[in-house]
Amino acid sequence: MNKEMLNLGNNRSIIRELFEFSKTQKSILGAENVFDFSIGNPSVEPNQCVKELILDLLKENDQCQIHGYTSAQGDIEVRDAIAKDLNNRYKTNYDSSMVYMTCGAAASLCITFRAIVESNEDEILAIAPYFTEYKVFVSSTGAKFKVVPADLKNFQINIEEVEKLINKNTKGIIINSPNNPSGVIYSKENLEKLSTLLLAKEKEFNHPIYIICDEPYREIAYDGIEVPHIPSIYHNTIICYSYSKSLSLPGERIGYILTPNTMDDYKNVYAACLGAGRAYGYVCAPSLFQKVIAKCADKTSDMEAYKENRDLLYNGLTKLGYECVYPQGAFYLFMKSPEDDSFKFMEKAKKYNIVLVPSDSFGVKGYVRIAYCISKDTIINSMPQFKKLMEEYRK
C-alpha cells in the first residue's frame, strides 16, 4: 500500500484528534463540563430557506430526478444562480460557464491544485498562519509546499517574505481571508501590494502565477469591515468556495470553483479544473444540495451570534491577561500561549477541560486557535477555567 497515505490515515490532523478527544471527554464528564474550542463546526442554524426548500423538493413526484446525476460541472440552474449572486455583489460579469460545482472548499482546492501543477518542480506558497490541510492537498499533487512566514505584528500578508520565496517555479499562492486561524481580513491595500508584486513576477518569469482564493468565511465579517473581492484586484485569481459556513451546511459538502473571465486563458483553466475533477472522481456534486443552492445562493445564516461570541471571548480573555489577535472575521480567535511551547499549553488547558488547538500545524509557533462557533453559555462558563489556567502560569 501507499506508505504516505497509510501515514496520513494513521495520523489525523491535530484538529480532528482534539475533536475526537472532546467527544470522549463529553461522554465521560458531560457536555456542559467540557469547553470544546477545537473545530469550526457552525453553531447557528441554516437559513430557513434551506429547510423549506428541502421539504418542498422531497414532496415532489419525480424523486429520481431530485436525487439523480447532474451534469459533471453542476446543473446550469445552480451555476447561473451563483454567477448572478456574485455579479450583484461585486458588479462583475460572470456566467455559468465559469462556475464548477464541487463537494465543498476542500474538493475545490484539491481540484485547483491538480489543475495548475504540472511537475514536482512546481511550488505553491501559503501564508502563515494557514489552514492545516493545505500542505496535504498541495503535496498530494507532487508540488512543493512553501510557507510565507507570518507577520506577527498585524497578521497581514508579509509582502517582503513573499518576494523572497517567489521564483520561476512558483505556480500559485493561497489566500484565505477572513483567515483561519487568525480571524484577520487582508486589507485591500495589502492585496494591491501583493498584486503589484505578482504582476511583475509574471512578466519576469513569463508564465501565470495564480492566487488560489480559499474563502469559505467570506460572509463572516464584523464591524463593517469589507472583504475585498480579489479577482477585482488581481486578474489570475481562482475562487474556491464553500457554503459550509455561510449557510451552516458543513456536512452537506457543497461549494464551487470560479474561474473568472478576468483571468488569462480562463476557459482552459476551467477545462483543466474539469479534467482534474474527473481524474479525482469528483464528478457531480450532491444533487439535492445543488438544487438548494440554486434557490438560496444569495442567502446566509444569521451571523450576529458569532459577533456576540467574538466580543465575549476576546474581552473575557484579554481581561484575564491573555494576549489575543483581534478577529475581524471568521469564527476563530488566535491567542498567544503563556509559554513558547503551545503543545504544553494545550495539555495544561486539558486539565481544566479546555480544548484548544496548538498553532504549530498552522505554520506559527506559540499560539493556540480557539473556535468560537459554539454556544454563548460555553464561552461564559469557560471563563473561570481560563482564569484558573492563567493563575497556574502566574504562580
Beta strands, then each sheet from edge to edge (+ up, - down):
strand 1: 35-36
strand 2: 99-102
strand 3: 123-127
strand 4: 144-148
strand 5: 170-175
strand 6: 210-214
strand 7: 237-242
strand 8: 255-258
strand 9: 324-325
strand 10: 332-336
strand 11: 354-355
strand 12: 357-358
strand 13: 367-371
sheet 1: 1+ 11+
sheet 2: 2+ 8- 7+ 6+ 5+ 3+ 4+
sheet 3: 9+ 10- 13+ 12-
end
